């Protein structure tokens, strides 16, 4: 059985990462506002599958691959950092938009919503870092089979992340409506989110 400290540690890290603005939050919020909660929940299904993808790949040796071939890890990290920087620029540039700002987007089919949620999460550098560098720190051979520990910790992360992202989908419209009537709060939210994305992009690229 996993130590409570390991479960709580992964849960808190997963909570912090889910609450920090990133590709998942931007995509789910914008899609939920433009196309409705159902579309947001379908997109969330793709995001959830992305978590499962990383968990399975890591359990199969992704962390070992990154350790053995640093160039592979560096490539994933830099692509993710560029993506974060692109999202930050879209918010901070003149005329930039908040992910919670209502806008007209082309309606996507359920298949495309799911696929975009999956691709967005696979390109999310925060999740790559989570499974390649953070989860292994809570796995200790003396606590039982390493694979079993890794899978259990991954399921804790997925549960927390899906719950937070689901709350974002359900609350996006309400948040958007509030911000629409409070333009100064909207501007502050856009600047803070853009700044956090920029800082994380730099951190990911430099770490």
C-alpha positions as CSV (number, residue, x, y, z in Angstrom):
1,X,0.0,0.0,0.0
2,X,1.3,3.5,-0.9
3,X,2.3,5.7,2.0
4,X,-0.2,8.5,2.7
5,X,2.6,11.1,2.3
6,X,3.2,10.0,-1.3
7,X,-0.5,10.1,-2.2
8,X,-1.0,13.5,-0.6
9,X,2.2,14.8,-2.3
10,X,1.2,13.8,-5.8
11,X,-2.3,15.0,-5.1
12,X,-1.1,18.5,-4.1
13,X,1.3,18.7,-7.1
14,X,-1.5,17.6,-9.5
15,X,-3.8,20.2,-7.9
16,X,-1.2,23.0,-8.3
17,X,-0.5,22.1,-11.9
18,X,-4.2,21.9,-12.8
19,X,-4.9,25.3,-11.3
20,X,-1.9,26.9,-13.1
21,X,-2.9,28.2,-16.5
22,X,-1.8,26.0,-19.3
23,X,-2.9,24.5,-22.7
24,X,-5.6,22.4,-21.1
25,X,-7.2,25.2,-19.3
26,X,-7.1,27.5,-22.3
27,X,-8.6,25.0,-24.7
28,X,-11.3,23.7,-22.3
29,X,-12.4,27.1,-21.2
30,X,-12.6,28.6,-24.7
31,X,-14.3,25.6,-26.2
32,X,-16.8,25.3,-23.4
33,X,-17.8,29.0,-23.7
34,X,-18.0,29.0,-27.5
35,X,-19.7,25.6,-28.0
36,X,-21.3,24.8,-24.6
37,X,-20.6,22.5,-21.7
38,X,-21.3,19.3,-23.6
39,X,-18.5,20.2,-26.1
40,X,-16.2,21.0,-23.1
41,X,-16.9,17.6,-21.5
42,X,-16.2,15.8,-24.8
43,X,-12.9,17.7,-25.1
44,X,-12.2,16.8,-21.4
45,X,-12.6,13.1,-22.4
46,X,-9.7,13.6,-24.9
47,X,-7.6,15.4,-22.2
48,X,-8.3,12.5,-19.8
49,X,-7.1,10.0,-22.4
50,X,-3.9,12.1,-22.8
51,X,-3.3,11.6,-19.1
52,X,-3.7,7.8,-19.5
53,X,-1.4,7.9,-22.5
54,X,1.4,9.5,-20.4
55,X,0.8,7.1,-17.6
56,X,1.0,4.1,-19.8
57,X,4.0,5.4,-21.7
58,X,5.8,6.3,-18.5
59,X,5.0,2.9,-17.0
60,X,6.4,1.3,-20.2
61,X,9.7,3.2,-19.8
62,X,9.2,6.8,-21.0
63,X,11.1,8.1,-18.0
64,X,14.0,5.6,-18.7
65,X,14.0,6.7,-22.4
66,X,14.2,10.3,-21.5
67,X,17.1,9.5,-19.1
68,X,18.9,7.4,-21.7
69,X,18.3,9.8,-24.6
70,X,18.3,13.4,-23.2
71,X,17.7,14.8,-26.7
72,X,14.2,13.2,-26.7
73,X,13.3,14.9,-23.4
74,X,14.8,18.2,-24.6
75,X,12.7,18.1,-27.8
76,X,9.5,17.4,-25.9
77,X,10.4,20.1,-23.4
78,X,11.2,22.8,-25.9
79,X,8.2,22.1,-28.1
80,X,6.0,22.4,-25.0
81,X,7.8,25.7,-24.0
82,X,7.2,27.2,-27.4
83,X,3.5,26.2,-27.2
84,X,3.2,27.9,-23.8
85,X,5.0,31.0,-25.1
86,X,2.6,31.1,-28.0
87,X,-0.4,30.9,-25.7
88,X,1.1,33.7,-23.5
89,X,1.7,35.9,-26.5
90,X,-1.9,35.6,-27.6
91,X,-3.0,36.9,-24.2
92,X,-0.4,39.6,-23.6
93,X,-0.2,41.1,-27.1
94,X,-2.2,44.2,-28.0
95,X,-5.7,43.0,-28.5
96,X,-5.0,39.7,-26.8
97,X,-7.8,37.7,-25.4
98,X,-8.5,35.9,-22.1
99,X,-9.4,32.1,-22.3
100,X,-12.6,33.1,-20.5
101,X,-13.6,35.8,-23.0
102,X,-16.6,34.9,-25.1
103,X,-15.8,34.5,-28.8
104,X,-17.1,32.9,-31.9
105,X,-15.3,29.7,-32.8
106,X,-16.1,27.3,-35.6
107,X,-18.2,24.4,-34.1
108,X,-16.2,21.2,-34.0
109,X,-17.6,17.6,-34.3
110,X,-17.4,15.4,-31.2
111,X,-14.6,13.4,-32.8
112,X,-12.6,16.6,-33.4
113,X,-13.3,17.9,-29.9
114,X,-12.0,14.7,-28.4
115,X,-9.0,14.6,-30.7
116,X,-8.0,18.2,-30.0
117,X,-8.3,17.6,-26.2
118,X,-6.0,14.6,-26.6
119,X,-3.5,16.4,-28.7
120,X,-3.5,19.5,-26.5
121,X,-2.7,17.4,-23.4
122,X,0.0,15.3,-25.2
123,X,1.7,18.6,-26.1
124,X,1.3,19.9,-22.6
125,X,4.8,20.2,-21.1
126,X,3.4,20.3,-17.6
127,X,2.2,16.7,-17.9
128,X,5.4,15.5,-19.6
129,X,7.3,17.0,-16.6
130,X,4.9,15.4,-14.2
131,X,5.4,11.9,-15.4
132,X,9.0,12.1,-16.4
133,X,10.4,13.9,-13.4
134,X,7.9,14.3,-10.5
135,X,6.0,11.0,-10.1
136,X,9.2,8.9,-10.0
137,X,10.3,10.8,-7.0
138,X,7.5,9.3,-5.0
139,X,8.2,5.7,-6.0
140,X,10.3,3.8,-3.6
141,X,11.2,0.1,-4.0
142,X,10.8,-0.6,-0.3
143,X,7.1,0.2,-0.6
144,X,6.3,-2.7,-3.0
145,X,6.4,-3.3,-6.8
146,X,7.6,-0.2,-8.6
147,X,5.1,-0.5,-11.5
148,X,2.2,-0.8,-9.1
149,X,3.2,2.3,-7.2
150,X,3.7,4.3,-10.4
151,X,0.2,3.3,-11.7
152,X,-1.5,4.1,-8.4
153,X,0.2,7.5,-8.2
154,X,-0.7,8.2,-11.8
155,X,-4.3,7.4,-11.1
156,X,-4.2,9.9,-8.2
157,X,-2.9,12.6,-10.6
158,X,-5.5,11.8,-13.2
159,X,-8.4,11.9,-10.7
160,X,-7.3,15.3,-9.4
161,X,-6.6,16.8,-12.8
162,X,-9.8,15.6,-14.4
163,X,-11.9,16.8,-11.4
164,X,-10.3,20.3,-11.6
165,X,-10.6,20.5,-15.4
166,X,-14.2,19.3,-15.2
167,X,-14.9,22.2,-12.8
168,X,-13.3,24.6,-15.3
169,X,-15.6,23.3,-18.0
170,X,-18.7,23.6,-15.8
171,X,-17.8,27.1,-14.5
172,X,-16.4,28.6,-17.7
173,X,-19.6,30.2,-18.9
174,X,-20.3,31.7,-15.4
175,X,-16.8,33.1,-15.1
176,X,-17.0,34.5,-18.7
177,X,-20.3,36.2,-17.9
178,X,-18.8,37.7,-14.7
179,X,-15.7,38.9,-16.5
180,X,-17.8,40.4,-19.3
181,X,-19.4,42.8,-16.8
182,X,-16.1,43.6,-15.1
183,X,-13.7,44.6,-17.8
184,X,-10.9,45.6,-15.4
185,X,-11.0,42.2,-13.8
186,X,-11.0,40.6,-17.3
187,X,-7.9,42.6,-18.2
188,X,-6.2,41.7,-14.9
189,X,-7.0,38.0,-15.4
190,X,-5.6,38.1,-18.9
191,X,-2.4,39.8,-17.8
192,X,-1.9,37.4,-14.8
193,X,-2.6,34.3,-16.9
194,X,-0.3,35.5,-19.7
195,X,2.5,36.3,-17.2
196,X,2.2,32.9,-15.5
197,X,2.3,31.1,-18.9
198,X,5.4,33.2,-19.9
199,X,7.1,32.3,-16.6
200,X,6.3,28.6,-16.9
201,X,7.5,28.6,-20.6
202,X,10.9,30.1,-19.5
203,X,11.1,27.7,-16.6
204,X,10.4,24.6,-18.7
205,X,12.9,25.7,-21.4
206,X,15.6,26.5,-18.8
207,X,15.2,23.6,-16.4
